[in-house]
């Protein structure tokens, strides 16, 4: 038996409308709280939108759960930021066009300076999808000099590099006290070879793309031990017709298997005792938050991940997992 206290998912895409009503209960069942990404259609850029979206999430959740809300990065006034501050855990920055619904993202990093200063002044964390245009395997590393510069120029700004995938990104954490990172379940388990090494597996296609085995090993080492690395699933569902199609949508729906698969992964790494820190304690310390109390119990009980849930294929579909969520109280 394994007991986790107030597990947190620090990066989720719950989508909107019917997809929100489908996805929210999976995250809300197993996690006390989660950081909600704002790249909807249209993106969440006003306080009114944010509060409406929060209510929609709570209505759909079906379990006790706290959505930790974010705004989509744009050129906000200081007054807008001051009004939003009590309602948000951070602001999410997307480089324009680099992932789903990011067309309205930042076109030029130079333009971010004034906003970053305001955010540092108000203690609003900056959450970054860190990729630049370039060869797909290099996009994250190409963006690292931008992150390095921002962390150096704004030492009071709390920066979270989201869903990191490379050794180089992990190395950057140790250069700046104000820099943190989330790691996904799927990047702990797969490499690019799993996606493209045989037949194309569209339900493993995500952005940032899975990288090399040596990158995965660096992520595993950091997830198991690094005090500034914590869990963010980047669970991002798409209907089957959007995944099994030309122009395959990027995203992996991992919420239904997150905790059981993480337990198996950490057990394989011989550090199951560190899972509590990865899925809760480090994020609490990094953000200075006190989440709602929730106790999640997992038991050793083999089960097979369904081939399909509604109109979505979940991560690890058809595979047998040795751990299963037994109770959430």
Phi, psi and omega in degrees: 000144180228129180244129178243136181260119178046061177298146183234136171251110190268020177192100179226150172245105181268352180065206184211167177057229185297322180293323175299314181296331177283315190277324189305318182298331180294316178288317184293332179294315192261348185235143178288327181202163178207149176274122188263123180283147189258011185275066175271186173240104357283166180294156181280101185236002178230157179296323179299314177301315184298315181292323176295318180294320178300317179295322178296321178296312180299323179293327184272341193299314179077000180214157173302128191191142177245113173281125179262109196270152176228153171259153175281130185298128169207185182275081179282149171284161178299323179295320178297318180294319179296322179291324183280335191309316181293345188253358186232154173262346179176181176238132184262124179259125175244124167298139188303127172076012187270347179203189185301129175054041180247017183299332180270014183285187185288123181275330184218118181303333180299331184284354185274348191306312183297316180298318181297324176297315178298317181296320177297319180298322183264004181058048175256116180297148175255121178252128191238130161274102192266083174219146174245165175291140182156188178303135194302324180285345183257356190299320180294313181295329178294333180274344185300323176300328176295313179298317178303315180294315179297318180296324180285319184283336182232072186295342178270355182274123177282116184243130176243116175275113190277151176036058181293150186227357188233158175301320184295322177296319178296321180296328181294331181304323185282356180267346185221126180295332186266012183248131181229175181209149168255153176230139181271165171295312187294328178286343172282340188250325188245161170237177179300332179296327178293331182277317191234359186290334175238235171290146177301129180249092189298333183281359172254003180279128182211170173231130356298149180292154173299148187249215187272162177304321181293330174291317178301320179295322177295321178295318180297317179298316181292316180300324183284333191222339190285127185291345181253016180242129182219171190279131168218112191292330190056030176302127191212085186286148169223147176295157184306319184294337177274338179272317183265066187202158169303142185071040182315127179293143182269126177155146181235129180268094186254354185306319183293342185240004193304302185291315177300318181290325176294319178301317179296319180295312181292328175295318178299326180276002180061038178216041181302332179293345181265359183295321178303318179296317183293320186265005180201300194298318182292322179293320177303315181293318183295318184264349183065042183248155173242103184283165173300151179283127174211131177250123180248125180252128174247143178236155174285103181207106182301138176210155182257127179293130181302147178293336182202142174237111187060235180255024183232138174267119182282161173301140180067025179306131178084353180269155179261127178253144183272344177248148179217141175293123183257329183200147174226118184227000000 
